[in-house]
Amino acid sequence: MDFRIDSRLGRRFLAVVIPLAILVSAIVLSAFFFLTREVIDEVSLRVSARQVELDRARATAPIVREVSLARTASASESLRDWALNESDPLLTTQGLDTLERFRELFDDRSYFFVIDRSGNYYSNDGSFAPKDRLRYSLSLQAPLDQWYFLTRAKPGQCHLNPNHDRVLNVTKLWINCMIRDHCKVVGMVGTGIDLTRFIRESMQASVPDATTLVIDQHGAIQVHPDQSKITLRALTVPLDSS
C-alpha cells in the first residue's frame, strides 16, 4: 500500500517537474540564443564601425599630411617677411629656399606662392630655375585668377579647391593656406594633390563590399570609384551651378 502511494506521488512529481524542467530549459536556451545574437550583432557593428574609421583615416591621411605641411609653410617667417618686402634680394633668396625645402616634402613635389601686394605668382615643380619661378601676376579682372581672390576673402587658414584640367585630363586638389601679418593676408602658399591617383589608391585600399567616397560640406561628391558620379566644385563655381 505504501509502495503504491509512493509510486503515484513519484509519477505525479515527475509529471510536474519534467514539463517544468523542459519549459525552463527552453526559456534558458531562448535567452542564450537571443543574447548570443545580440552580442554577435554588437561585435559586428563595432568591427564594421572600426573598419570604416580605419578606411577613412587611411584614405584621408595623404590629404591631412599635405594640409599640415602647407599650414606649416604658411607660418614661415621667411615667407611672411618676403611677402612684406618682395624687392629685397636677401628676403627673396631666403623665401625661395624655404619654398624649395617644402617642395621636397610635398607629395606632388611642387608649390605655389602668391604675394598679395603685387599679385606675383611663384611656382616650381622642380623644372624651373630660380629666375623663372615668378610665373605671372594675378589680376582681379582675369576670370582664371578668381580662385585666389575668392579664397583670400574666406575666413580660416587653409582651404581646399578641387579642379579638373580637361586638357591634361588630370584632377588636382589644391591646398591654399593664407600667410598673415597681424591678421592681414599678405600672401598664400600651397601645393596640389593628384586626385586622379588619390582616387585610384583610395579605391584599392577600400574593404570588400564597401564603397569609399568623399563629399564636401555642400554634399558634392569629390571621390568615388565611379568617376562619372564625381561633382567637382571649384571655388569659382557658384554652389547652385550644375
Phi and psi restraints in degrees (value plus and minus 20) as a CYANA .aco file:
   2 ASP   PHI     -84.8   -44.8
   2 ASP   PSI     -55.7   -15.7
   3 PHE   PHI     -85.7   -45.7
   3 PHE   PSI     -62.2   -22.2
   4 ARG   PHI     -84.7   -44.7
   4 ARG   PSI     -59.1   -19.1
   5 ILE   PHI     -82.8   -42.8
   5 ILE   PSI     -63.7   -23.7
   6 ASP   PHI     -83.9   -43.9
   6 ASP   PSI     -57.3   -17.3
   7 SER   PHI     -85.7   -45.7
   7 SER   PSI     -61.5   -21.5
   8 ARG   PHI     -83.3   -43.3
   8 ARG   PSI     -64.5   -24.5
   9 LEU   PHI     -82.1   -42.1
   9 LEU   PSI     -58.6   -18.6
  10 GLY   PHI     -85.3   -45.3
  10 GLY   PSI     -62.1   -22.1
  11 ARG   PHI     -86.0   -46.0
  11 ARG   PSI     -60.9   -20.9
  12 ARG   PHI     -82.9   -42.9
  12 ARG   PSI     -59.5   -19.5
  13 PHE   PHI     -83.4   -43.4
  13 PHE   PSI     -65.7   -25.7
  14 LEU   PHI     -85.8   -45.8
  14 LEU   PSI     -57.0   -17.0
  15 ALA   PHI     -83.8   -43.8
  15 ALA   PSI     -49.1    -9.1
  16 VAL   PHI    -107.2   -67.2
  16 VAL   PSI     -62.7   -22.7
  17 VAL   PHI     -91.3   -51.3
  17 VAL   PSI     -63.1   -23.1
  18 ILE   PHI     -82.2   -42.2
  18 ILE   PSI     -70.8   -30.8
  19 PRO   PHI     -80.3   -40.3
  19 PRO   PSI     -57.0   -17.0
  20 LEU   PHI     -84.3   -44.3
  20 LEU   PSI     -61.9   -21.9
  21 ALA   PHI     -84.3   -44.3
  21 ALA   PSI     -60.8   -20.8
  22 ILE   PHI     -83.4   -43.4
  22 ILE   PSI     -62.2   -22.2
  23 LEU   PHI     -82.7   -42.7
  23 LEU   PSI     -66.0   -26.0
  24 VAL   PHI     -82.3   -42.3
  24 VAL   PSI     -62.7   -22.7
  25 SER   PHI     -81.9   -41.9
  25 SER   PSI     -61.7   -21.7
  26 ALA   PHI     -83.3   -43.3
  26 ALA   PSI     -62.0   -22.0
  27 ILE   PHI     -83.6   -43.6
  27 ILE   PSI     -64.3   -24.3
  28 VAL   PHI     -82.7   -42.7
  28 VAL   PSI     -65.0   -25.0
  29 LEU   PHI     -84.1   -44.1
  29 LEU   PSI     -61.0   -21.0
  30 SER   PHI     -82.0   -42.0
  30 SER   PSI     -64.2   -24.2
  31 ALA   PHI     -83.3   -43.3
  31 ALA   PSI     -60.1   -20.1
  32 PHE   PHI     -81.8   -41.8
  32 PHE   PSI     -70.5   -30.5
  33 PHE   PHI     -84.7   -44.7
  33 PHE   PSI     -56.6   -16.6
  34 PHE   PHI     -83.5   -43.5
  34 PHE   PSI     -68.2   -28.2
  35 LEU   PHI     -85.0   -45.0
  35 LEU   PSI     -56.9   -16.9
  36 THR   PHI     -82.6   -42.6
  36 THR   PSI     -64.8   -24.8
  37 ARG   PHI     -82.4   -42.4
  37 ARG   PSI     -60.7   -20.7
  38 GLU   PHI     -82.3   -42.3
  38 GLU   PSI     -63.9   -23.9
  39 VAL   PHI     -85.0   -45.0
  39 VAL   PSI     -64.1   -24.1
  40 ILE   PHI     -82.2   -42.2
  40 ILE   PSI     -64.1   -24.1
  41 ASP   PHI     -82.5   -42.5
  41 ASP   PSI     -62.3   -22.3
  42 GLU   PHI     -85.1   -45.1
  42 GLU   PSI     -64.5   -24.5
  43 VAL   PHI     -84.5   -44.5
  43 VAL   PSI     -62.7   -22.7
  44 SER   PHI     -81.8   -41.8
  44 SER   PSI     -61.6   -21.6
  45 LEU   PHI     -83.1   -43.1
  45 LEU   PSI     -63.2   -23.2
  46 ARG   PHI     -87.4   -47.4
  46 ARG   PSI     -60.5   -20.5
  47 VAL   PHI     -83.9   -43.9
  47 VAL   PSI     -63.0   -23.0
  48 SER   PHI     -83.5   -43.5
  48 SER   PSI     -64.4   -24.4
  49 ALA   PHI     -82.4   -42.4
  49 ALA   PSI     -61.0   -21.0
  50 ARG   PHI     -85.0   -45.0
  50 ARG   PSI     -60.5   -20.5
  51 GLN   PHI     -84.8   -44.8
  51 GLN   PSI     -59.5   -19.5
  52 VAL   PHI     -82.6   -42.6
  52 VAL   PSI     -62.7   -22.7
  53 GLU   PHI     -82.8   -42.8
  53 GLU   PSI     -63.4   -23.4
  54 LEU   PHI     -85.0   -45.0
  54 LEU   PSI     -61.1   -21.1
  55 ASP   PHI     -84.0   -44.0
  55 ASP   PSI     -61.5   -21.5
  56 ARG   PHI     -87.3   -47.3
  56 ARG   PSI     -62.3   -22.3
  57 ALA   PHI     -83.7   -43.7
  57 ALA   PSI     -61.7   -21.7
  58 ARG   PHI     -85.8   -45.8
  58 ARG   PSI     -59.3   -19.3
  59 ALA   PHI     -90.4   -50.4
  59 ALA   PSI     -57.9   -17.9
  60 THR   PHI    -114.2   -74.2
  60 THR   PSI     -27.0    13.0
  61 ALA   PHI     -75.2   -35.2
  61 ALA   PSI     -63.4   -23.4
  62 PRO   PHI     -81.3   -41.3
  62 PRO   PSI     -59.0   -19.0
  63 ILE   PHI     -88.1   -48.1
  63 ILE   PSI     -64.1   -24.1
  64 VAL   PHI     -79.3   -39.3
  64 VAL   PSI     -61.5   -21.5
  65 ARG   PHI     -83.2   -43.2
  65 ARG   PSI     -66.7   -26.7
  66 GLU   PHI     -86.1   -46.1
  66 GLU   PSI     -59.3   -19.3
  67 VAL   PHI     -82.9   -42.9
  67 VAL   PSI     -61.3   -21.3
  68 SER   PHI     -82.6   -42.6
  68 SER   PSI     -61.7   -21.7
  69 LEU   PHI     -85.9   -45.9
  69 LEU   PSI     -63.8   -23.8
  70 ALA   PHI     -85.0   -45.0
  70 ALA   PSI     -58.2   -18.2
  71 ARG   PHI     -83.9   -43.9
  71 ARG   PSI     -60.3   -20.3
  72 THR   PHI     -83.6   -43.6
  72 THR   PSI     -61.9   -21.9
  73 ALA   PHI     -81.7   -41.7
  73 ALA   PSI     -58.3   -18.3
  74 SER   PHI     -86.9   -46.9
  74 SER   PSI     -39.1     0.9
  75 ALA   PHI    -112.6   -72.6
  75 ALA   PSI     -17.2    22.8
  76 SER   PHI     -87.7   -47.7
  76 SER   PSI     108.7   148.7
  77 GLU   PHI     -86.7   -46.7
  77 GLU   PSI     -55.6   -15.6
  78 SER   PHI     -85.4   -45.4
  78 SER   PSI     -56.6   -16.6
  79 LEU   PHI     -92.3   -52.3
  79 LEU   PSI     -58.9   -18.9
  80 ARG   PHI     -83.8   -43.8
  80 ARG   PSI     -65.7   -25.7
  81 ASP   PHI     -83.8   -43.8
  81 ASP   PSI     -58.2   -18.2
  82 TRP   PHI     -86.3   -46.3
  82 TRP   PSI     -61.2   -21.2
  83 ALA   PHI     -83.2   -43.2
  83 ALA   PSI     -50.4   -10.4
  84 LEU   PHI    -100.5   -60.5
  84 LEU   PSI     -42.5    -2.5
  85 ASN   PHI    -165.6  -125.6
  85 ASN   PSI      54.3    94.3
  86 GLU   PHI     -85.5   -45.5
  86 GLU   PSI     -46.0    -6.0
  87 SER   PHI    -100.8   -60.8
  87 SER   PSI     -27.9    12.1
  88 ASP   PHI     -96.3   -56.3
  88 ASP   PSI      97.1   137.1
  89 PRO   PHI     -80.3   -40.3
  89 PRO   PSI     -60.3   -20.3
  90 LEU   PHI     -85.6   -45.6
  90 LEU   PSI     -64.4   -24.4
  91 LEU   PHI     -85.3   -45.3
  91 LEU   PSI     -54.6   -14.6
  92 THR   PHI     -83.7   -43.7
  92 THR   PSI     -65.6   -25.6
  93 THR   PHI     -82.8   -42.8
  93 THR   PSI     -65.5   -25.5
  94 GLN   PHI     -83.5   -43.5
  94 GLN   PSI     -59.5   -19.5
  95 GLY   PHI     -85.1   -45.1
  95 GLY   PSI     -64.6   -24.6
  96 LEU   PHI     -84.2   -44.2
  96 LEU   PSI     -58.2   -18.2
  97 ASP   PHI     -82.7   -42.7
  97 ASP   PSI     -61.0   -21.0
  98 THR   PHI     -83.0   -43.0
  98 THR   PSI     -63.9   -23.9
  99 LEU   PHI     -83.1   -43.1
  99 LEU   PSI     -57.4   -17.4
 100 GLU   PHI     -86.6   -46.6
 100 GLU   PSI     -56.5   -16.5
 101 ARG   PHI     -84.6   -44.6
 101 ARG   PSI     -60.7   -20.7
 102 PHE   PHI     -92.1   -52.1
 102 PHE   PSI     -53.4   -13.4
 103 ARG   PHI     -78.7   -38.7
 103 ARG   PSI     -58.9   -18.9
 104 GLU   PHI     -86.8   -46.8
 104 GLU   PSI     -42.3    -2.3
 105 LEU   PHI    -111.0   -71.0
 105 LEU   PSI     -50.0   -10.0
 106 PHE   PHI     -85.2   -45.2
 106 PHE   PSI     123.4   163.4
 107 ASP   PHI     -82.7   -42.7
 107 ASP   PSI     -57.0   -17.0
 108 ASP   PHI    -101.7   -61.7
 108 ASP   PSI     -26.4    13.6
 109 ARG   PHI      33.9    73.9
 109 ARG   PSI      21.0    61.0
 110 SER   PHI    -169.2  -129.2
 110 SER   PSI     139.9   179.9
 111 TYR   PHI    -166.0  -126.0
 111 TYR   PSI     144.4   184.4
 112 PHE   PHI    -156.8  -116.8
 112 PHE   PSI     131.7   171.7
 113 PHE   PHI    -165.3  -125.3
 113 PHE   PSI     107.3   147.3
 114 VAL   PHI    -137.5   -97.5
 114 VAL   PSI     111.0   151.0
 115 ILE   PHI    -116.9   -76.9
 115 ILE   PSI      99.4   139.4
 116 ASP   PHI     -84.8   -44.8
 116 ASP   PSI     -59.9   -19.9
 117 ARG   PHI     -82.0   -42.0
 117 ARG   PSI     -61.8   -21.8
 118 SER   PHI    -119.7   -79.7
 118 SER   PSI     -41.0    -1.0
 119 GLY   PHI      60.2   100.2
 119 GLY   PSI     -14.6    25.4
 120 ASN   PHI     -87.0   -47.0
 120 ASN   PSI     113.8   153.8
 121 TYR   PHI    -132.4   -92.4
 121 TYR   PSI      94.4   134.4
 122 TYR   PHI    -124.6   -84.6
 122 TYR   PSI     123.5   163.5
 123 SER   PHI    -177.3  -137.3
 123 SER   PSI     140.3   180.3
 124 ASN   PHI    -179.6  -139.6
 124 ASN   PSI     116.2   156.2
 125 ASP   PHI    -136.6   -96.6
 125 ASP   PSI      -1.9    38.1
 126 GLY   PHI      79.1   119.1
 126 GLY   PSI     -24.1    15.9
 127 SER   PHI    -129.9   -89.9
 127 SER   PSI     -20.3    19.7
 128 PHE   PHI    -130.5   -90.5
 128 PHE   PSI     116.8   156.8
 129 ALA   PHI     -92.7   -52.7
 129 ALA   PSI     139.6   179.6
 130 PRO   PHI     -71.6   -31.6
 130 PRO   PSI     -58.4   -18.4
 131 LYS   PHI     -91.2   -51.2
 131 LYS   PSI     -36.3     3.7
 132 ASP   PHI    -122.3   -82.3
 132 ASP   PSI     -16.0    24.0
 133 ARG   PHI    -100.1   -60.1
 133 ARG   PSI     -34.0     6.0
 134 LEU   PHI    -101.1   -61.1
 134 LEU   PSI      84.2   124.2
 135 ARG   PHI    -105.6   -65.6
 135 ARG   PSI     -64.6   -24.6
 136 TYR   PHI    -192.1  -152.1
 136 TYR   PSI    -197.9  -157.9
 137 SER   PHI    -137.0   -97.0
 137 SER   PSI     113.4   153.4
 138 LEU   PHI     -93.0   -53.0
 138 LEU   PSI     127.5   167.5
 139 SER   PHI    -149.4  -109.4
 139 SER   PSI     116.3   156.3
 140 LEU   PHI     -84.9   -44.9
 140 LEU   PSI     -42.4    -2.4
 141 GLN   PHI    -108.2   -68.2
 141 GLN   PSI     -31.8     8.2
 142 ALA   PHI    -107.0   -67.0
 142 ALA   PSI     101.3   141.3
 143 PRO   PHI     -76.3   -36.3
 143 PRO   PSI     -57.9   -17.9
 144 LEU   PHI     -91.0   -51.0
 144 LEU   PSI     -34.4     5.6
 145 ASP   PHI    -117.1   -77.1
 145 ASP   PSI     -19.2    20.8
 146 GLN   PHI     -84.1   -44.1
 146 GLN   PSI     -45.1    -5.1
 147 TRP   PHI     -76.1   -36.1
 147 TRP   PSI     -58.4   -18.4
 148 TYR   PHI     -88.0   -48.0
 148 TYR   PSI     -68.2   -28.2
 149 PHE   PHI     -90.0   -50.0
 149 PHE   PSI     -54.1   -14.1
 150 LEU   PHI     -88.9   -48.9
 150 LEU   PSI     -60.8   -20.8
 151 THR   PHI     -86.8   -46.8
 151 THR   PSI     -62.3   -22.3
 152 ARG   PHI     -78.5   -38.5
 152 ARG   PSI     -52.9   -12.9
 153 ALA   PHI    -101.1   -61.1
 153 ALA   PSI     -30.4     9.6
 154 LYS   PHI    -102.7   -62.7
 154 LYS   PSI     128.0   168.0
 155 PRO   PHI     -94.3   -54.3
 155 PRO   PSI     142.8   182.8
 156 GLY   PHI      81.4   121.4
 156 GLY   PSI     145.8   185.8
 157 GLN   PHI    -109.2   -69.2
 157 GLN   PSI     -68.3   -28.3
 158 CYS   PHI    -146.3  -106.3
 158 CYS   PSI     126.6   166.6
 159 HIS   PHI    -156.9  -116.9
 159 HIS   PSI     126.8   166.8
 160 LEU   PHI    -126.1   -86.1
 160 LEU   PSI     115.7   155.7
 161 ASN   PHI    -154.4  -114.4
 161 ASN   PSI      80.1   120.1
 162 PRO   PHI     -95.7   -55.7
 162 PRO   PSI     122.0   162.0
 163 ASN   PHI    -170.0  -130.0
 163 ASN   PSI     115.0   155.0
 164 HIS   PHI    -126.9   -86.9
 164 HIS   PSI     104.4   144.4
 165 ASP   PHI    -111.7   -71.7
 165 ASP   PSI      84.8   124.8
 166 ARG   PHI     -88.8   -48.8
 166 ARG   PSI     -46.6    -6.6
 167 VAL   PHI     -90.7   -50.7
 167 VAL   PSI     -69.1   -29.1
 168 LEU   PHI    -106.0   -66.0
 168 LEU   PSI     -29.7    10.3
 169 ASN   PHI      34.9    74.9
 169 ASN   PSI      24.1    64.1
 170 VAL   PHI    -146.3  -106.3
 170 VAL   PSI     113.9   153.9
 171 THR   PHI    -127.4   -87.4
 171 THR   PSI     107.5   147.5
 172 LYS   PHI    -142.2  -102.2
 172 LYS   PSI     126.6   166.6
 173 LEU   PHI    -125.2   -85.2
 173 LEU   PSI      90.7   130.7
 174 TRP   PHI    -108.1   -68.1
 174 TRP   PSI     114.6   154.6
 175 ILE   PHI    -127.8   -87.8
 175 ILE   PSI      94.5   134.5
 176 ASN   PHI    -134.5   -94.5
 176 ASN   PSI      97.4   137.4
 177 CYS   PHI    -139.2   -99.2
 177 CYS   PSI     112.5   152.5
 178 MET   PHI     -94.3   -54.3
 178 MET   PSI     123.1   163.1
 179 ILE   PHI    -128.1   -88.1
 179 ILE   PSI     103.4   143.4
 180 ARG   PHI    -142.6  -102.6
 180 ARG   PSI     130.5   170.5
 181 ASP   PHI    -146.4  -106.4
 181 ASP   PSI      87.1   127.1
 182 HIS   PHI      33.6    73.6
 182 HIS   PSI      31.2    71.2
 183 CYS   PHI      55.7    95.7
 183 CYS   PSI     -30.5     9.5
 184 LYS   PHI    -108.6   -68.6
 184 LYS   PSI     111.4   151.4
 185 VAL   PHI     -92.0   -52.0
 185 VAL   PSI     102.6   142.6
 186 VAL   PHI    -136.1   -96.1
 186 VAL   PSI     -25.3    14.7
 187 GLY   PHI     159.4   199.4
 187 GLY   PSI    -197.7  -157.7
 188 MET   PHI    -167.3  -127.3
 188 MET   PSI     121.8   161.8
 189 VAL   PHI    -155.5  -115.5
 189 VAL   PSI     129.4   169.4
 190 GLY   PHI    -197.2  -157.2
 190 GLY   PSI    -191.3  -151.3
 191 THR   PHI    -170.8  -130.8
 191 THR   PSI     159.3   199.3
 192 GLY   PHI    -146.2  -106.2
 192 GLY   PSI     129.6   169.6
 193 ILE   PHI    -133.3   -93.3
 193 ILE   PSI     112.4   152.4
 194 ASP   PHI     -91.5   -51.5
 194 ASP   PSI      79.7   119.7
 195 LEU   PHI     -88.2   -48.2
 195 LEU   PSI     -47.0    -7.0
 196 THR   PHI     -81.0   -41.0
 196 THR   PSI     -66.1   -26.1
 197 ARG   PHI     -90.9   -50.9
 197 ARG   PSI     -59.2   -19.2
 198 PHE   PHI     -81.3   -41.3
 198 PHE   PSI     -62.8   -22.8
 199 ILE   PHI     -81.4   -41.4
 199 ILE   PSI     -65.3   -25.3
 200 ARG   PHI     -82.3   -42.3
 200 ARG   PSI     -65.5   -25.5
 201 GLU   PHI     -89.0   -49.0
 201 GLU   PSI     -55.7   -15.7
 202 SER   PHI     -85.4   -45.4
 202 SER   PSI     -59.9   -19.9
 203 MET   PHI     -88.4   -48.4
 203 MET   PSI     -56.2   -16.2
 204 GLN   PHI     -87.4   -47.4
 204 GLN   PSI     -49.4    -9.4
 205 ALA   PHI    -103.9   -63.9
 205 ALA   PSI     -29.6    10.4
 206 SER   PHI     -88.8   -48.8
 206 SER   PSI     130.7   170.7
 207 VAL   PHI     -94.9   -54.9
 207 VAL   PSI     134.5   174.5
 208 PRO   PHI     -79.9   -39.9
 208 PRO   PSI     128.3   168.3
 209 ASP   PHI      41.7    81.7
 209 ASP   PSI       0.8    40.8
 210 ALA   PHI    -153.4  -113.4
 210 ALA   PSI     127.3   167.3
 211 THR   PHI    -134.2   -94.2
 211 THR   PSI     106.3   146.3
 212 THR   PHI    -114.4   -74.4
 212 THR   PSI     106.1   146.1
 213 LEU   PHI    -161.6  -121.6
 213 LEU   PSI     135.3   175.3
 214 VAL   PHI    -145.4  -105.4
 214 VAL   PSI     110.5   150.5
 215 ILE   PHI    -142.1  -102.1
 215 ILE   PSI     134.6   174.6
 216 ASP   PHI    -109.5   -69.5
 216 ASP   PSI    -196.5  -156.5
 217 GLN   PHI     -88.5   -48.5
 217 GLN   PSI     -32.6     7.4
 218 HIS   PHI    -119.3   -79.3
 218 HIS   PSI     -17.6    22.4
 219 GLY   PHI      68.8   108.8
 219 GLY   PSI     -15.5    24.5
 220 ALA   PHI     -97.5   -57.5
 220 ALA   PSI     113.2   153.2
 221 ILE   PHI     -96.5   -56.5
 221 ILE   PSI     103.7   143.7
 222 GLN   PHI    -123.6   -83.6
 222 GLN   PSI     -51.2   -11.2
 223 VAL   PHI    -154.3  -114.3
 223 VAL   PSI     108.8   148.8
 224 HIS   PHI    -179.5  -139.5
 224 HIS   PSI     124.2   164.2
 225 PRO   PHI     -81.0   -41.0
 225 PRO   PSI     -49.7    -9.7
 226 ASP   PHI    -114.7   -74.7
 226 ASP   PSI      82.1   122.1
 227 GLN   PHI     -85.2   -45.2
 227 GLN   PSI     -36.8     3.2
 228 SER   PHI     -89.7   -49.7
 228 SER   PSI     -37.4     2.6
 229 LYS   PHI    -109.5   -69.5
 229 LYS   PSI     -27.1    12.9
 230 ILE   PHI     -97.6   -57.6
 230 ILE   PSI     110.4   150.4
 231 THR   PHI    -139.0   -99.0
 231 THR   PSI      74.2   114.2
 232 LEU   PHI    -100.2   -60.2
 232 LEU   PSI     108.6   148.6
 233 ARG   PHI    -141.4  -101.4
 233 ARG   PSI      83.5   123.5
 234 ALA   PHI     -93.2   -53.2
 234 ALA   PSI     145.4   185.4
 235 LEU   PHI     -85.0   -45.0
 235 LEU   PSI     -43.9    -3.9
 236 THR   PHI    -107.1   -67.1
 236 THR   PSI     -21.4    18.6
 237 VAL   PHI    -119.0   -79.0
 237 VAL   PSI     104.5   144.5
 238 PRO   PHI     -79.1   -39.1
 238 PRO   PSI     127.5   167.5
 239 LEU   PHI     -85.4   -45.4
 239 LEU   PSI     -44.7    -4.7
 240 ASP   PHI    -111.6   -71.6
 240 ASP   PSI     -12.4    27.6
 241 SER   PHI    -102.7   -62.7
 241 SER   PSI     133.1   173.1
